[in-house]
Amino acid sequence: MSDFQGLQRTTCIALALALLASASGVFAQEWGSLTGRLVVDGSVGDPAALNVNKDTEYCSQHSPTDETVVVGEDDGLTNAFVYLYLKRGKSVDVHPDLESAAAEPVVLDNKGCRFEPHALLVQTGQELKIISSDPIGHNTKLDLIKGVSFNQSVNSDTPLSKTFDKSEPVPLTASCSIHPWMNCHVLIRDNPYMAITGEDGSFEIKNIPAGEHEFIFWQEAVGNLKNLSLGSAGKTNRKGRAKLKIPAGGTLELGDVKIPAATLGK
Amino acid sequence: MPATEQTWRNHKVLHILFGASALLMMLATLWMVAKDHNREWKQWQLTDRKKEAQVVQARRDLLEAQFAERMETYSGEIRQLSSKPIPLKLIGDFQGLVESEDLRLEIADNNFASLQSAAESFLDASKAAQDIAAADKGDPEKAANLRLAQEAATKARSTLFYQFATYIDEAKRREKLLVGRRKFMKADHTAAVSELGLLVNGGASKDKQAEVQGKIKGFADQVAGLTEEISFAHSYRTSLEEIVDQLDSELTEVAKERDALKTELTRLEDQVYKNTSNVLEWVTRWPVLNALYDGNVRIDQIWLPDMTIDFNFSQVARFDRCKTCHRAISQPAAGTATDPAYPTLSEEARNLTLKLQTPDSAPEEGSDLGEALEDAYGMVLNGDSLVGYGDAVLVHYALPESLAARAGLQSGDVIVQVGDVPVYNPASVESFLLKQVKWGQSVEMKIRRGLDHPYTTHPRLDLYLSDSSPHPEKVFGCTICHDGQGSGTEFPWTSHTPNNSKQQVQWAREHGWFDNHHWIFPMKPARFAQSNCTKCHYDKPGLEPTERFPEPPAADLVEGWTLVEKYGCFGCHEIGGYDGPDTRIGPDLRLEPNYSEAAHQILRDGGLSADEHRWAESLVETPGDAAARRDLLIAIKHDSQLAKRGNPEELPKLSAATHKLGQSLKDVEVPGTYRKVGPSLRYLSSKVDFDWLYSWIRKPADFRPTTRMPQFFGLHEHLKDPEDASELAESQRYESVEIRALTEFLLENSGKFTYLTPPENVTEAPSADRGKWQFETRGCLACHSHEGFPGIAANQGPDLSRISAKFDSEKGALWLYSWLKQPHLYHTRTKMPDLYLEPIAEKDATGQPTGKVTDPAADIAVFLLGQPVEWEPTDVPADKKQWSTDEQEALADLAVEWLSSDSVPKVRAEQFVKQGIPNHLEPKLKSDERLLLEKNFGDRVGALKKFVARRTIGKYGCFGCHDIPGFEGEKPIGTSLADWGRKETSKLAFENIHKFLEGPGHPDGDHAAHGGHGHLDPGDFDDDTSYYIQSLNSHSRDGFIWQKLRMPRSYDYKTTRNKGFNERLRMPKFPFSAEEREAVITFVLGLVSEPPAEKFVYQPAPAQQAIVDGRTVLERFNCAGCHTLDMEQWKIAFEEGTFESPSSVVDFPFLAPHLDAKKVAESLVKDDRGHYHADLHGLPVMNEQTGLAERFDEDGLPLEPDDDESDPYYRFTLWKDTLIEGEEWLVGLQDLMVPASRDGYGPNDGQAYPAWGGDLARYLYPHVIEHAKLTNPQVKGSEAWGWLPPPLMNEGEKVQSDWLHGFLMDPTELRPAVVMRMPNFRMSSDEAAKLVNYFAAASGAEFPYEYKPQQRASYLAQAEAAHPERMNQAMNIVVDGNYCVKCHAVADFQPQGDVSTFGPNLANVYRRLRPEYVRNWVANPKRILPYTGMPVNVIYKPDAPHLGGVAQALFAGTSIDQLRGLVDLLMNFDVYTERQISITPLVKSAPADESQATNVGGADASRR
């Protein structure tokens, strides 16, 4: 590339940046939200008790159960992930209100021989604090696809602090090697557009740049929620992704999204 | 007699005669000169030179075209840079320096006028140029103005720099002056010093001395002053230069770049020139002149005085002139070290169809089509041929990233067809591509690529010829490997050997090839090119792939070698690799001495004393026990002497047979190392029944198609002719007698075997379900195949799919149980290990015993015997008890055949067989003939049967593979193969083979009517067969052995009528495929017993030798069946930006990688295509269900099976730190996303070399996950590797040699989590030592001893003085409930929970592991084993107090101290625990009087 071309490109980028700045400042980028509720269609039964064979004296008191599929109020599917999909190398504009969201650390507690919470969201650069409220020793093993995997012990007096520099494509399992039944899922993304379904299965992602985006629906028992009918908004594809149009200044409401119990392996 | 005019002969006639003969001589001389001048090689060389010139020219032109723009800009840039204003500050600095120097030197005011005026005029000119440049931006018309202005500025600049130079020169002058002055002053000083010396010695007055001393001091002071001055002057001068350099730096940079490019172009031009004939050269090539001038066309030879050829009676130096014609043979491709410049391509790779994309729109019309083509497609054509003459359309070059390059066109490709149109000249291609195509679409092009021999390059420059290879051409030449006549310079006389008949016909036609019988080392044909490796490489592992040469160096040869080992050819054909105890002559494949078998047989002797019995038993178990063997041998010798003396008072106790067997116990100079490949038949009757055995001997492949046991009977291809019907009938009749006699004899001759029975504490009945799981996971599948387990096919042991049909009886079941439990009990030399199938106490989910005890051996037996099989013995004699009359007759006739000889006429033999041999003949008889003595003839059939059976075993040499009682002392029956590769062909009995091949043995099937005269025409067959037919036609070894392996009895065609049944060929038929046969031949042909001078023989360094020796043992015991010994190696090429940078991590300083600057630089080198290269070691991430490598999309998500839109990637887990684009990727941190090939397994660009070993581990991976999920659904696949046999790549770095040796001899249970435990192979101490050394050498660790300072008292004392209580504090960490003891047992303490989470007992670490390994492991286990579940407990935080680590309450100190404390504790666990108990209180004091009397220590006293 000649110097001249380089110069041209730099100018273009500068121009584009200037335009962007003016767009968010003067003309105000338009934003919208996405809401919905994942509902289990059918019965998944009671959660199974886990085989607690280590530190039994302490852990049995807390009788941890299998949290692979947790159904809360009104058949809501808890702990499923909904998040924005971005192609490799692409980025998205972030609403000014959300820019500071990553400043606060996310806390993962080893409590009662389980991870609390069972599903969590972390942004790149954000601190993940792993603590232990249990009197017994734990460790946290998190194997990442893009970032650096780790496995370190966590005790009440030696908490861990981690930050991540790479966005991960899916929620990943954190586990405890000492207590093989313990696990939880961590989604690490380089943007704040992600959500975990609450007790009633509902989720909300606010302040998304208006326009069409691709979203991933993911649940730990099955991974990508393929061919999920999203009502009038369409359907997820075989990768569990759906292209959804976020209205400017409004909310795309998916309503109740039904997931047959059978697809959750129940 | 008066003189006359007359002469003796008529003058006229003489004139004519002389005239004619002179003419004739001249013609002959001319003819000779012409013949000599036009030698064949010259033409080859000239053609090759032309090719080389063209190729280099193309490269030069490409470079020029690629950088044409750059070249143009250079001068502009240089002008622009020289007219660029220079910072005034620097001029000021310059002036300042001069001023201060002047001040220092007190020189009158310097006049800076000319410098300033030069600077001003330059700055003015420069500014003018800048102004014009700014105003004229982009205006080409005013460029001339700019140019003028710039030139003016450049001129002004040079004036200015001249001024600078003046000052610098002045500074230099001054410096030089001072230096000169100092030199003289120093000389004066030296002179004064010596003057003083003279004065002192001469006893001069003190005054005089003082005076001179004063002079010396004066000189010294002056020297010191001058030195100071010089340093000022020097610094002044360099400061000035620095400023000028700074001003000039940009310009220098550009000029350097331009010069580098120019140099490269000039270099290429020179190369072209060297390869182009000019007039002068042409003249020097003239006859006579060419003898005076050493031109560029000449014979190129390598002289190898030490690499001799054996010319019978004389060793002659080798002259290899191969490079005279094969000029490019060692030429690497430009920019590479070992890639061939002109690769030999397969025919498919030579004829290519490419798709050339056309531009989106029509290119601009131009007058020059060639230029237009280059503009549009980035391609330039050439109308010449690369080699030979005539027109062609040659791609001169294709610019990188142009349409042509993207289509795959390369320089040197010949375009044959464009679209549907054949093309013959560049113009037609240019006009087609520029005028007749549809824009934006693609055009199909047919091209031909590559060159024929001899213009090509050797395919493996990494191994041969190049200087960096192990066989540089200057040292090894060509013919030591290839054979042939190296001194020849003409095609026919160099003894090339065609690879098939097609090639032969072509060579004969084009090059006058003929089969030169008189040269006894004809070149090896391509198919046997690897044979000669064994001239110097006597151990197979030395020829196997290594990290440096991942591409198998001699795959065919190694395969053949392995087949010979697996099929046990050495059982009959000795392959002795020694000529005397210290002289190697080739590969050594010989049976081990039969000490164990002989001892086994001696044990049958009832007369053994208790000692002799013990010695014999020890020998059976450990044949390497030399002491026991010698003792036993002496005892037997002594006993046999008693027998000879015949003293009735001292009679021998042992039998004559034992005395004879004693001979087998003697020392062997260099013992063989191979075990017999077949199972022992010593206790055969405890294992199988008559029916199965009969059927097996008759045709082994009937029961087990994959068996290695060859077929001895029913090989009658040579008896198919109707006229041989009676011979056929005879063969069949006698063979069935042989089979039956053998079967019965082997069963009757068998010893009594005591079966093992299940232990009493077993509570559960055997279960096939449990057995199946045990069979799958205890390691059986590492060596055996079974139809029930698709996905893994091992062939170390037999296929067990039909085993239930073999053991379909009570004794079969009993035997199988015993065998599984303790294989060595039945067969002491078996390679099947003891799997420790001990009873298992079942545990529930919480790890508590349930009270149930199962027996895995019984479970596996039940599983194997429960598999339904549809096989039954066929053609078995109906009456098993009684021989039928026909059979008896045949038996007797066969016995007659055996007995009759020159000394025993047939009639007599018949009589013997009818009535038995008279007893008085006994002393004259051989041992098996004594079976037929009248006194033994009570059971006539039985005696005959035994006799025939023993003779049959001797005839077929069954004992070469099996241990058969009574045949311990026998020797191999076949020809020795140690020098078969040079066997004189006249000694090969070809007999009627041509007739056979034309008739019943026709390679294409039954062609009885085919031909009928002479030999087969090789041209009628496929390439491979044609080679061997041709070889048979010319009575060569290659064809002989091919036919021998294919149809071993075929050389008996039409000879049987005049040969007794027992004199016929007996070689059995092995179930080789055509490829396997060729591999075996490759190996055998290399057995030439022609060792070259010792320095050429492969003699690895000690570490490499340890690896070679160890690999032999690894292979013997199939260690790689379970363990991964080397991970996959991927050599990848990739574009910039393919990999993101690795994330940085914070870890203990000692874990930081040691970057090798050279390797970093190598990883930053781009190849000609602009690609980087990297070498990855590790494994791609596998799918937990299938166990196959998973493919991912670019985001890192698994690809759906039907997804063909996304680019596929592998996630590659590294097992070795790797450099990618200069950045270090470390083991255990991040996986690499490697672009995958779309067509198959491996990287998109590069090569994947398979892992070595670990098949079972990979097979079991998904199965153990599935099984574990039954009890714990949360199980994660990544941890499953920890339950499987561990990879052993860095085993040597990890374990202590002594521990490993003991472990291999007697494996203890180590990791509770692993589904199987290491079995006991009953290897010898020597074998174990070889393995230990192998592991150490392979991972670069110290061996055979390692020094562990941590275990020395001095180290501990020092460490404890610095930090008292550290051991106790480290113990605090070990026993703290939150750390080690969570998962590790420590001495008697056992952790709680699931065994799959348990680690080894920490109390044993001090014996097992090396200290550095323990430190690194505890610091960050994943860096060593990426899959491990062990967490980092002592965390390193550089910013935290105490650098992180565990709580100070446990261990006061930094994290590094804590780690060191832990290592020291673990490495001294025995010492530490010893300190916890005191022995003194245990000592009982002895009675006072006695202790005083003896005055020994309390401990000793108490022991009494």
Interface residues (C-beta under 8 A of the other chain):
Chain A: L50 N51 V52 N53 K54 D55 T56 D66 T68 K87 R88 I136 G137 N139 T140 K141 D143 L144 I145 K146 G147 V148 S149 F150 N151 Q152 S153 N155 D157 T158 L160 D165 K166 E168 P169 V170 T173 S175 S177 I178 P180 W181 M182 N183 N224 R238 K239
Chain B: A845 T846 G847 E1140 S1143 V1145 E1194 D1195 G1196 L1197 E1200 D1203 R1211 G1228 L1229 Q1230 D1231 T1271 N1272 P1273 Q1274 V1275 K1276 S1278 E1279 D1376 G1377 N1378 Y1379 K1382 C1383 Q1392 G1393 D1394 S1396 T1397 P1421 K1422 T1428 G1429 M1430 P1431 V1432 N1433 I1435 V1446 A1447
